[in-house]
């Protein structure tokens, strides 16, 4: 069964390559705005499911992976900053505090759907503006929830991280994904002709 990653994220694409499975990528282009009274966790789960469902409907007979991440700070959903100034403001707020990242994952064949989320708790260092601005110039994390590219220099922003899956914070929890793919009969550890 062909495998499709429903994402425009280069970070998720790079993570999925780690599994050495043949796959294609297609952007779902959905409305990602939160609904009224929707919690950050509900938002992440809904978006992961919608991304997968949109692509599965376009391509019957495929297995589709959808994922989304929402950062939560003081009960508020924190999105992608989009600009240097917004990223600086986020990192100033996070200094010495905990931010929770909900990474939701959906795998569907169009008939059956598995949906999970993997939380990652991050304690940010309290940093001065010079270090924050250096990080932002180097990484330009304006397309990343919470301005933290933990797979690169963003790890230096952290005092600690707690998660059951080290890839969850980067955007695609591979431990959970392997478990979900196996439930659909796709074994990542089996030889694949195109890998």
NORZI-V211163 format. One record per helix or strand of 3 or more residues. SS is the DSSP state (H for helix, E for strand). FROM is the first residue (numbers start at 0). TO is the last residue. If there is no record, write none. Layout:
# NORZI-V211163
ss/from/to
SS/FROM/TO
SS/FROM/TO
This chain:
# NORZI-V211163
ss/from/to
E/1/5
H/9/16
E/23/25
H/39/57
E/61/72
E/75/77
H/83/93
E/97/107
E/112/123
H/128/138
H/152/156
E/157/162
H/173/182
